[in-house]
Amino acid sequence: MQIQLFGREQEIDGSTIDAKPEAIREQMREYEAGERMVFDLEIEFPDDFTGTVMRTMTAIPAGETRTYGEIASELDSAPIAVGQACGRNPVPVIVPCHRIVGADSLTGYAGGLELKRQLLEHEGAAIPGDP
């Protein structure tokens, strides 16, 4: 399903969320308005490494980031594998893959680095590589 976020179209797989599209869109509107930083939606996580990474992402509070390397260490994996799992996240923003960053730069985001920066700034997070 398509959602609007900060004037951009974002694709999310609504079939992995146990909620009606209207409820998903409403929570996204609340997020964009700064009224919500945690989504109250039941997600069906994959039963693989991507699901493990997704669960880890949901534990990162708004306003904070983790590096691919930090998540990889936590999961006894490699940073590139974490990045690949982030890229397979079917519900970006709701499962906050934008909070995973490179050690000294933003690095990759399916919605584009400009949106990733905007999401992190919206949440008040420090952005790697910024003075």
C-alpha positions in Angstrom: 0.0 0.0 0.0 1.1 3.5 -0.7 1.3 6.1 2.2 2.2 9.7 2.1 5.0 10.9 4.4 6.5 14.4 4.3 5.2 14.9 0.8 6.6 11.6 -0.6 5.1 8.3 -1.5 6.3 5.4 0.6 5.5 1.8 -0.2 4.7 -0.5 2.8 3.4 -4.1 2.7 0.2 -3.8 4.6 -0.3 -7.6 4.5 2.4 -7.9 7.2 0.4 -5.6 9.5 -2.7 -6.7 11.4 -4.6 -3.5 11.0 -6.9 -1.9 8.5 -5.2 0.5 6.0 -7.1 3.5 7.5 -5.5 2.7 10.9 -2.1 2.4 9.4 -2.5 5.7 7.6 -3.8 7.4 10.7 -0.8 6.4 12.7 1.5 7.6 9.9 -0.3 10.9 10.0 0.2 11.1 13.7 3.9 10.3 13.3 4.3 13.0 10.7 2.5 15.5 12.9 4.9 14.7 15.8 2.0 13.2 17.9 3.4 9.6 17.7 6.9 8.2 17.8 5.9 4.6 18.5 3.6 2.7 16.3 0.9 0.6 17.9 0.5 -2.0 15.1 0.9 -5.7 15.2 3.6 -6.7 12.7 4.0 -10.2 11.3 7.8 -10.6 11.3 9.5 -13.1 8.9 10.9 -16.2 10.5 14.4 -15.5 9.3 17.4 -13.2 9.8 15.4 -10.3 8.3 12.7 -10.8 11.0 15.4 -10.9 13.7 16.9 -7.6 12.4 13.4 -6.1 12.2 12.6 -7.0 15.9 16.0 -5.4 16.8 15.0 -2.2 14.9 11.8 -1.9 16.8 13.7 -1.7 20.0 15.6 1.4 19.0 13.8 4.4 20.5 12.9 7.5 18.4 15.7 10.0 18.6 18.4 7.3 18.7 20.4 5.5 16.1 22.5 2.3 15.9 25.1 1.5 13.4 25.0 -1.5 11.1 28.1 -2.7 13.0 26.5 -2.4 16.4 23.5 -4.4 15.3 25.7 -7.0 13.6 27.7 -7.4 16.9 24.5 -7.8 18.8 23.3 -10.5 16.4 26.7 -12.1 15.9 26.5 -11.3 12.2 28.1 -9.0 9.6 27.2 -5.3 9.0 26.5 -6.1 5.3 24.0 -8.8 6.3 22.2 -6.3 8.6 22.1 -3.8 5.7 20.6 -6.3 3.4 18.0 -7.2 6.0 17.2 -3.5 6.4 16.7 -3.3 2.7 14.2 -6.2 2.9 12.1 -4.5 5.6 8.6 -4.5 4.1 7.2 -1.8 6.5 9.8 1.1 6.6 9.2 3.8 9.2 6.8 1.5 11.2 9.7 -0.8 11.7 12.3 2.0 11.8 15.2 0.9 9.5 16.0 4.6 9.1 17.5 4.4 12.6 20.3 2.1 11.4 23.1 4.2 10.0 26.7 3.9 8.9 29.5 4.5 11.4 30.2 7.9 9.9 27.4 8.6 7.4 23.7 7.9 6.8 24.2 5.1 4.2 21.4 3.6 2.2 17.6 3.8 2.5 15.0 2.5 0.1 13.1 5.9 0.3 16.3 7.8 -0.4 18.9 9.4 1.9 17.0 12.7 1.9 14.0 11.0 3.4 16.2 9.1 5.9 17.7 12.4 7.0 14.3 14.0 7.3 13.0 11.1 9.4 16.0 11.2 11.8 15.7 15.0 12.1 12.0 14.7 12.7 12.8 12.4 15.6 15.7 14.6 16.9 18.4 12.1 16.3 22.1 13.0 15.7 23.1 12.4 12.1 26.5 10.8 11.5 28.8 12.9 9.6 27.0 16.2 10.4 29.1 18.7 12.3 
